[in-house]
Amino acid sequence: MRNVLEVAKYIIAYCGQRGYSISNLKLQKILYFVQAEFLVATGMPCFREEIEAWDFGPVVPEVYRQYKIFGSANIPTFIIGASCIIQI
């Protein structure tokens, strides 16, 4: 299993490389779908951290806290270095 913050960094870097914007809200939803796909495809979770049901959708609290400084704005992809790319 992977660390959820590393998975989040990968998603942010992926979006940045392709010119997509990503907010904390979008990131949380993508993490939910990543976890669901891993469970379906492999029978195992991608990351061990819990996903909680919040008012605006699924949230991994550790990731939310890491990126809440950006509020509802997009997360700047330049803060994520190319070294964070991991094989998934």
GITASUL-V928729 format. One record per pair of residues at least 6 apart in sequence whose C-alpha atoms are under 8 Angstrom apart, sorted by the first residue. I is the first residue (numbers start at 1). GAP is how many residues later the second one is. If there is no record, write none. Layout:
BEGIN
i:I gap:GAP
i:I gap:GAP
END
This chain:
BEGIN
i:1 gap:44
i:1 gap:45
i:1 gap:46
i:1 gap:47
i:2 gap:44
i:2 gap:45
i:2 gap:46
i:3 gap:44
i:3 gap:45
i:3 gap:46
i:4 gap:43
i:4 gap:44
i:4 gap:45
i:4 gap:58
i:4 gap:59
i:5 gap:57
i:5 gap:58
i:6 gap:78
i:6 gap:80
i:7 gap:24
i:8 gap:19
i:8 gap:23
i:8 gap:55
i:9 gap:71
i:9 gap:75
i:9 gap:76
i:10 gap:74
i:10 gap:75
i:10 gap:76
i:11 gap:16
i:12 gap:10
i:12 gap:15
i:12 gap:63
i:12 gap:65
i:12 gap:68
i:13 gap:64
i:13 gap:67
i:13 gap:68
i:13 gap:69
i:13 gap:71
i:13 gap:72
i:15 gap:6
i:15 gap:7
i:15 gap:62
i:16 gap:61
i:16 gap:62
i:21 gap:53
i:21 gap:54
i:22 gap:52
i:22 gap:53
i:23 gap:47
i:23 gap:49
i:23 gap:50
i:23 gap:51
i:23 gap:52
i:24 gap:40
i:24 gap:43
i:24 gap:44
i:24 gap:46
i:24 gap:47
i:24 gap:48
i:24 gap:49
i:24 gap:50
i:24 gap:51
i:25 gap:47
i:28 gap:29
i:28 gap:30
i:28 gap:31
i:28 gap:32
i:28 gap:35
i:28 gap:36
i:29 gap:28
i:29 gap:29
i:29 gap:30
i:31 gap:29
i:32 gap:19
i:32 gap:26
i:32 gap:27
i:34 gap:12
i:35 gap:10
i:35 gap:11
i:35 gap:12
i:36 gap:9
i:38 gap:6
i:38 gap:7
i:38 gap:8
i:39 gap:6
i:39 gap:7
i:49 gap:11
i:49 gap:13
i:50 gap:10
i:50 gap:11
i:51 gap:7
i:51 gap:8
i:51 gap:9
i:51 gap:10
i:52 gap:6
i:52 gap:7
i:52 gap:8
i:52 gap:9
i:53 gap:6
i:67 gap:8
END
